[in-house]
């Protein structure tokens, strides 16, 4: 089961409060803000929206 689109629509990056988009391989959510660009992993179909768990992807 994937992350529901309704959930992705309401989630925001905890650091900059910008929207997030799901990556094409459904493995993570990426902040759309180019200055932030944090990527939050999805583990067991649950987005881990912790800044400490995020990685930077430009």
N, C-alpha and C positions, 0 to 999 in steps of 0.2 A: 504494500500500500504506500503510495506516495504522499507527500505533503499536500494537503488540499489547497487549491488556488485561492480560496477564501481566506485561508490563514496567511498565505504569502502576501496577499493584498493589505492586510492590517499590520504585518510585522514591519518594524523599522530598525535600522542600525542603532544599537545602544550607544555608540560613540558619537555619531553626528546627526542622528535622527532622520537620515535619508531613507528612501525606499530600498528594498532588497529585491533581487531577482534570483530565480533558481538557475543554477548552472545547467547546461544541456545534458550532462550525464546524471543529473539529480543527486549529486553527492554533496552539494553545499549551496548556501545562499550568499550572493555577492552584493555588497553595497554598491549602489549606482553612482555615488559621489566619487568622482575621479581623484579628489584629494584624499579621500579616506581609503577606498578600495579594499576594505576588510572582507574576508571570506569566512563565513561561519559554517562549520561542518554540520551535516545531517547524520545522526547516529540512530539506528533503529527507527527510521522514519520520524525522528524528533529533531527539529532544528536546535542546535546548541548555540544560543544567542549570548554567549559570554565573551567579552573582549579578550580575556585571558586565553580562550580557546581558539580565537580567530587567527588567521594568517593574512599576510598582505599579498595581494595579487594585482599587479599593474597591467 
